[in-house]
Amino acid sequence: MSRKINYTGFIPDSIVDSILNKFVDRAEMGFNKYNNTLDRKDLGKVEWINHAQEELMDGILYLERLKQRSEEHTSELQSHHDLVC
């Protein structure tokens, strides 16, 4: 991954570096899609809260989907194990 952030002094580990670069990518994507940044002044507190709630609800849905897939996979492995043993 190419570095998008110029660090002065401390260089974080690869995980932190990866996440920071994802933030930069997301900010760039948001600007390209909405032609705006988080510095915008046209939203009030409640609108910002609503945006945050919507994003967090999406995150919960993604986590639930992954959890269900993991449970399905675990169940399939257990069934296979039971057949073999």
C-alpha positions in Angstrom: 0.0 0.0 0.0 1.4 3.4 -0.9 1.7 5.8 2.0 -0.7 8.8 1.7 0.1 10.3 5.0 3.5 11.9 5.8 4.5 11.1 9.3 6.9 13.2 11.2 8.9 11.2 13.7 6.8 8.2 14.8 5.7 5.8 12.1 2.8 3.6 13.3 2.6 -0.1 12.7 1.2 -1.4 9.5 -2.4 -1.8 10.9 -2.6 1.9 12.0 -1.0 3.0 8.8 -3.6 0.9 6.8 -6.5 2.4 8.8 -5.2 6.0 8.4 -4.9 5.5 4.6 -8.5 4.2 4.5 -9.6 7.4 6.2 -7.9 9.4 3.6 -9.4 7.2 0.8 -12.9 7.6 2.3 -12.6 11.4 2.7 -11.5 11.6 -1.0 -14.3 9.4 -2.1 -16.8 11.5 -0.1 -15.5 14.7 -1.6 -15.7 13.3 -5.1 -19.2 11.9 -4.5 -20.7 14.8 -2.6 -18.4 17.7 -3.5 -18.1 18.5 0.2 -16.1 17.7 3.3 -16.8 17.2 7.0 -15.9 20.9 7.4 -19.3 21.8 5.8 -21.4 24.3 7.7 -24.9 23.5 6.2 -25.8 20.8 8.7 -27.1 21.2 12.2 -26.3 19.0 15.2 -29.4 16.9 14.7 -28.5 16.3 11.1 -25.0 15.2 12.0 -26.4 12.9 14.7 -28.8 11.4 12.1 -25.9 10.8 9.7 -23.9 9.1 12.4 -26.9 7.0 13.5 -27.4 5.8 9.9 -23.8 4.9 9.5 -23.8 3.0 12.8 -27.0 1.1 11.9 -25.3 0.1 8.6 -22.3 -1.2 10.6 -24.6 -3.2 12.9 -26.2 -4.8 9.8 -22.8 -5.7 8.4 -21.7 -7.2 11.7 -24.9 -9.3 12.0 -24.4 -10.6 8.4 -20.8 -11.6 9.2 -21.9 -13.2 12.5 -24.6 -15.3 10.7 -22.1 -16.4 8.0 -19.7 -17.4 10.8 -22.4 -19.4 12.6 -23.4 -21.1 9.3 -19.8 -22.0 8.6 -19.3 -23.3 12.2 -22.5 -25.4 11.9 -21.4 -26.8 8.5 -18.0 -27.8 10.0 -19.7 -29.4 13.0 -22.0 -31.4 10.7 -19.0 -32.5 8.6 -17.1 -33.5 11.7 -20.0 -35.5 13.0 -20.2 -37.4 9.7 -16.5 -38.2 9.6 -16.3 -39.3 13.3 
